[in-house]
Amino acid sequence: MSDMSRHDSTPPLSWRRPSLSSVSQGEVLIVDDKPENLALLSSVLSAEGYEVRAAITGAMALTAAAASPPDIILLDVNMPEMDGYEVCRRLKADRRTADVPVIFISVLAELDDKVAAFDAGAVDYVTKPFHVQEVLARVGTQLLLHRQRRELSRQRQELSQRYLEIQQLHAALREYLSDRAWESIAASASPDAPPAPTREVLTILISDVAGFVRISEQMDPAPLLADLSLYLATLTQAIHRRGGQVDKYLGDGVLSFFKDAHAAVLAAHDIQREVEAFNARMRASGRPSFPTRLGIATGPVVLASLGSRGRREFTLIGDRVNVASRLQAEAAPGGILMDARTFVAAGRPESAEPMTVLLKGKQDAEAAYAIPPELAVTPPSR
């Protein structure tokens, strides 16, 4: 190409020319076995603000690119020892340089030559003799696309990380909420339009530790809370195993609910049996035991999301929730006390003894059925 012969200075085999602008437009690696071609391209690109590096052989280009990947590579096809196609294939096979865009600049103008270049991994192809403005436009376009791809990749990685963090937060929050509470949150896309309350017939199971206030007054808070966490985990596992859901923890107590009364009674027996074993281990290690009272009541309750924009809470409302709480207060430590509807729905367990209780807040006595501590630790008979 005649205009290339006007450059008298011959660069060394590998060199770097700094940008002539105070702000670099990017770093370009030019690979060509003709020093005059290197000189022309480097002069043009440097004048436009690019930092230019050059290599006169394919092997030197691979070494230079791997050591410090450029932003873009201009690559000749016809070179001794290793042609441009092979250089491009090796660049794309190296994870350090795989995403660096490659533009071929060659005298080869046949369709097969261009197809071979794109098959090797090139993003563009310029034929010689070329127009300087065309080279600059193609370099600028491919650099812009390359930067946009890198930015999209960065954003994808950032979104993936944020999604993972959200999933981890989701999993952590799920440990604090019942399934119904989580459904209520999911339905509340707008805090100003919470889901309508629903009315269902459920069996409420409430637990409490007899004499917990006295225990808390005699122990340091830290070890007591550690023991209480293990105790509550024991109850929660028993409730979940029988298909129940924990609505909330009430200090040392648990408010849970079931769709099936028989499952709730089975869970109550599981709780008392496992708490008895838990308390035995506690006493053996010199720790206080947690004698547990259980109250069960069945009937219609309202499931609702209550609160305001700054604070909402899913909760159960209804007479049977209050009755279950009052029944557990009347139950013997280690025992189970249920209302008549639970007794019937659970199949009239033979271990349950009828009794009449006057519950706090009630004017009339209520029929109830008690399972004493010695029978509460065994599966119910029907």
C-alpha positions in Angstrom: 0.0 0.0 0.0 1.7 3.2 -1.3 0.8 5.6 1.5 2.4 3.3 4.1 5.8 3.6 2.5 6.1 7.2 3.5 6.8 6.2 7.1 10.6 5.9 7.3 11.0 4.9 11.0 10.8 1.2 11.7 9.5 0.1 15.1 11.0 -2.7 17.1 9.3 -6.2 17.1 7.0 -5.3 20.1 6.4 -1.8 21.4 3.9 0.5 23.0 2.9 4.0 21.9 1.1 6.2 24.4 -2.1 8.1 23.6 -1.6 11.6 22.4 -4.7 12.6 24.3 -4.9 13.2 28.0 -7.9 10.8 28.2 -7.3 7.3 26.7 -10.0 6.0 24.4 -8.8 2.4 25.0 -5.8 0.2 24.5 -5.3 -1.4 21.0 -3.0 -4.2 20.1 -1.9 -4.2 16.5 -0.5 -7.4 15.0 1.2 -7.2 11.6 4.5 -8.5 10.2 5.0 -5.3 8.2 6.5 -2.5 10.3 5.2 0.2 7.9 1.6 -1.0 8.5 2.2 -1.0 12.3 3.6 2.6 12.1 0.7 3.9 10.1 -2.1 2.3 12.2 -0.4 3.3 15.5 0.1 6.9 14.3 -3.6 7.2 13.3 -4.9 5.5 16.5 -2.6 7.4 18.8 -3.7 10.7 17.3 -7.3 9.7 18.2 -6.5 9.1 21.8 -5.9 5.3 21.8 -3.0 3.7 23.6 -1.3 1.5 21.1 0.7 -1.7 21.5 2.2 -3.6 18.6 3.5 -7.1 17.9 5.2 -8.3 14.7 4.5 -12.0 15.1 1.6 -14.1 16.2 3.5 -15.7 19.0 4.5 -12.3 20.4 0.9 -11.1 20.1 -0.4 -14.1 22.2 2.2 -13.5 24.9 1.5 -9.7 25.0 -2.3 -10.2 25.1 -2.2 -12.8 27.8 0.1 -10.8 30.0 -2.1 -7.7 29.7 -5.3 -8.1 27.7 -6.0 -5.0 25.5 -9.4 -3.6 24.8 -9.3 -4.6 21.1 -6.9 -6.3 18.7 -6.3 -5.4 15.0 -4.9 -8.5 13.4 -3.4 -9.2 10.0 -4.0 -12.6 8.3 -0.9 -13.3 6.3 2.0 -13.6 8.7 5.0 -16.1 8.8 5.0 -19.1 11.2 1.5 -18.5 12.5 -1.3 -16.9 10.4 -3.9 -14.5 11.8 -6.6 -17.2 11.8 -4.6 -19.4 14.2 -3.7 -16.4 16.4 -7.4 -15.6 16.7 -8.4 -19.2 17.5 -5.8 -19.3 20.3 -6.9 -15.9 21.7 -10.4 -17.2 21.9 -9.3 -20.5 23.5 -7.5 -18.6 26.3 -9.9 -17.4 29.1 -7.7 -14.4 29.7 -8.3 -13.1 26.1 -11.4 -14.9 25.0 -13.7 -11.8 25.2 -11.2 -9.3 23.6 -12.7 -8.3 20.2 -10.6 -9.0 17.2 -10.8 -7.1 13.9 -9.0 -8.5 10.9 -7.2 -6.1 8.5 -6.0 -7.9 5.4 -5.5 -7.7 1.7 -7.5 -10.9 1.3 -10.9 -9.8 0.1 -12.6 -13.1 -0.9 -15.7 -14.2 0.8 -14.0 -17.4 2.0 -11.3 -15.4 3.7 -13.9 -13.3 5.6 -15.9 -16.4 6.6 -12.7 -18.0 7.9 -12.0 -14.9 10.0 -15.5 -14.9 11.6 -15.3 -18.7 12.1 -12.0 -18.1 14.0 -13.8 -15.6 16.3 -13.4 -12.2 14.8 -16.0 -9.5 15.2 -15.2 -7.5 12.1 -13.1 -7.6 8.9 -11.5 -4.7 7.0 -9.8 -5.1 3.7 -6.6 -3.3 2.5 -6.2 -0.7 1.3 -8.5 0.8 3.9 -9.8 4.3 4.6 -8.6 5.6 7.9 -12.0 6.9 8.9 -13.5 3.4 8.3 -10.9 1.8 10.6 -11.5 4.4 13.3 -15.3 3.9 13.0 -15.1 0.1 13.2 -12.7 0.2 16.1 -14.9 2.7 18.0 -18.0 0.7 17.3 -16.5 -2.6 18.4 -15.0 -1.0 21.5 -18.4 0.4 22.4 -20.1 -2.9 21.9 -17.4 -4.6 24.0 -17.8 -2.2 26.8 -21.5 -2.6 26.7 -21.1 -6.4 26.9 -18.8 -6.1 29.8 -21.2 -3.7 31.6 -24.1 -6.1 30.9 -22.0 -9.0 32.3 -21.2 -6.9 35.4 -24.8 -6.1 35.9 -25.8 -9.7 35.4 -23.3 -10.7 38.1 -24.5 -8.0 40.4 -28.1 -9.0 39.8 -27.3 -12.6 40.4 -25.5 -11.7 43.7 -28.5 -9.6 44.8 -30.9 -12.4 43.8 -28.9 -14.8 45.9 -28.9 -12.4 48.8 -32.7 -12.0 48.4 -33.1 -15.8 48.4 -31.0 -16.1 51.5 -33.1 -13.3 53.2 -36.3 -15.1 52.0 -35.1 -18.3 53.6 -34.2 -16.6 56.8 -37.5 -14.8 57.0 -39.5 -18.0 56.4 -38.2 -19.3 59.7 -40.0 -16.4 61.4 -43.3 -16.9 59.7 -46.0 -19.5 59.2 -47.0 -20.5 55.7 -50.3 -18.6 56.0 -48.4 -15.5 57.2 -46.1 -15.7 54.2 -49.1 -16.0 51.9 -50.6 -12.9 53.5 -47.3 -11.0 52.8 -47.2 -12.2 49.2 -50.7 -11.0 48.7 -50.0 -7.6 50.1 -48.3 -6.1 47.1 -49.5 -2.7 48.3 -49.4 -1.9 52.0 -52.5 0.2 51.5 -54.5 -2.7 50.2 -53.9 -5.7 52.5 -55.7 -9.0 51.6 -59.2 -9.4 53.0 -59.5 -11.4 56.2 -60.6 -15.0 55.8 -62.7 -17.2 58.1 -61.8 -20.9 58.6 -62.5 -23.7 61.0 -59.1 -24.5 62.6 -57.8 -26.3 65.6 -55.7 -24.0 67.8 -52.9 -25.5 70.0 -51.3 -23.3 72.6 -48.5 -24.2 74.9 -47.0 -22.6 78.0 -44.3 -23.5 80.5 -45.7 -23.8 84.1 -43.7 -21.6 86.5 -41.5 -20.0 83.8 -41.6 -16.6 85.6 -40.1 -18.3 88.7 -37.4 -20.0 86.5 -36.5 -16.7 84.8 -36.1 -15.0 88.1 -33.5 -17.6 89.3 -31.4 -17.8 86.1 -29.1 -15.6 84.1 -30.8 -14.6 80.9 -28.2 -15.9 78.4 -28.2 -19.6 79.4 -32.0 -19.5 80.0 -32.6 -18.2 76.5 -30.3 -20.9 75.1 -32.3 -23.5 76.9 -35.6 -21.9 75.8 -34.5 -21.9 72.2 -33.8 -25.7 72.3 -37.2 -26.2 74.0 -39.1 -24.2 71.4 -37.3 -26.0 68.6 -38.6 -29.3 70.1 -42.2 -28.1 70.1 -41.9 -26.6 66.6 -40.6 -29.8 65.1 -43.4 -31.8 66.6 -46.0 -29.3 65.3 -44.6 -29.3 61.8 -44.3 -33.0 61.7 -48.1 -33.3 62.2 -48.8 -30.7 59.5 -49.4 -27.8 61.8 -48.1 -24.2 61.5 -46.6 -22.0 64.2 -48.3 -18.6 64.1 -46.1 -17.0 66.7 -44.0 -17.5 69.8 -45.5 -16.1 73.0 -42.5 -15.7 75.2 -42.1 -19.3 76.5 -45.3 -20.4 74.8 -46.3 -21.3 71.2 -49.5 -20.5 69.3 -50.0 -23.0 66.5 -52.9 -24.1 64.3 -54.0 -27.2 62.4 -56.6 -27.9 59.8 -57.2 -31.3 61.3 -58.1 -31.8 65.0 -56.8 -35.3 65.2 -53.4 -34.1 63.9 -53.4 -31.4 66.6 -54.0 -34.0 69.3 -51.3 -36.3 68.0 -48.9 -33.3 67.9 -49.9 -32.5 71.6 -49.0 -36.1 72.6 -45.7 -35.9 70.6 -44.9 -32.6 72.4 -45.4 -34.0 75.9 -43.5 -37.1 75.1 -40.5 -35.2 73.6 -40.6 -32.5 76.3 -40.5 -35.3 79.0 -37.3 -36.6 77.3 -36.0 -33.0 77.0 -36.6 -32.3 80.6 -34.8 -35.5 81.7 -31.7 -34.4 79.8 -32.0 -30.9 81.4 -32.2 -32.3 84.9 -29.3 -34.7 84.3 -27.1 -31.7 83.4 -28.3 -29.6 86.4 -30.5 -27.4 84.3 -34.1 -26.4 85.1 -36.9 -28.4 83.3 -39.8 -26.9 81.4 -43.1 -28.5 82.5 -45.5 -27.8 79.7 -49.3 -27.2 79.6 -51.2 -27.6 76.4 -54.6 -26.3 75.5 -56.5 -27.2 72.3 -59.7 -25.7 70.9 -61.5 -26.1 67.5 -63.8 -23.7 65.8 -64.1 -20.7 63.4 -61.3 -18.2 63.5 -60.4 -15.2 61.4 -57.0 -15.1 59.7 -56.1 -11.4 59.1 -53.2 -9.1 58.4 -53.4 -6.2 60.9 -51.4 -3.0 61.4 -50.4 0.0 59.4 -48.0 1.0 56.6 -45.0 0.9 58.9 -45.8 -2.4 60.7 -48.1 -5.2 59.8 -48.7 -8.6 61.5 -50.5 -11.8 60.5 -52.6 -13.1 63.3 -55.5 -15.4 64.3 -58.6 -13.9 65.9 -61.5 -15.6 67.4 -63.2 -17.0 70.5 -61.5 -20.4 70.1 -58.0 -18.8 70.2 -58.9 -17.3 73.5 -60.5 -20.6 74.7 -57.3 -22.6 73.8 -55.2 -20.1 75.8 -57.6 -20.4 78.8 -57.6 -24.2 78.5 -53.8 -24.4 78.6 -53.8 -22.2 81.8 -56.2 -24.8 83.4 -54.2 -27.9 82.2 -52.0 -29.8 84.5 -48.3 -29.4 83.9 -47.4 -32.2 81.4 -51.1 -32.6 80.5 -53.5 -31.7 77.7 -56.8 -30.0 78.0 -59.2 -29.8 74.9 -62.6 -28.4 74.2 -65.6 -30.7 73.3 -65.4 -30.0 69.6 -61.8 -31.0 69.4 -62.6 -34.2 71.4 -65.3 -35.2 68.9 -63.3 -34.2 65.8 -60.2 -36.1 67.1 -62.3 -39.3 67.3 -63.1 -39.2 71.1 -59.7 -40.4 72.4 -60.2 -42.8 75.2 -57.5 -41.3 77.4 -59.4 -38.0 77.6 -61.4 -37.6 80.8 -64.5 -35.3 80.8 -64.6 -32.3 83.1 -66.3 -28.9 83.4 -64.2 -25.7 83.5 -65.1 -22.1 84.1 -62.7 -20.2 81.9 -61.6 -16.7 82.6 -63.8 -14.2 80.8 -66.6 -16.7 80.3 -70.0 -16.5 82.2 -70.9 -20.2 81.7 -68.8 -23.3 82.5 -67.5 -25.2 79.4 -67.2 -28.9 78.8 -63.6 -30.0 78.4 -61.6 -33.2 78.2 -58.3 -33.6 80.0 -55.5 -36.1 79.2 -53.4 -36.5 82.4 -49.6 -36.2 82.2 -49.0 -40.0 82.6 -51.2 -40.6 79.5 -50.2 -37.5 77.5 -46.8 -39.0 76.8 -48.3 -42.0 75.0 -50.1 -42.0 71.6 -53.9 -41.6 72.0 -56.2 -44.5 71.8 -59.4 -44.1 69.8 
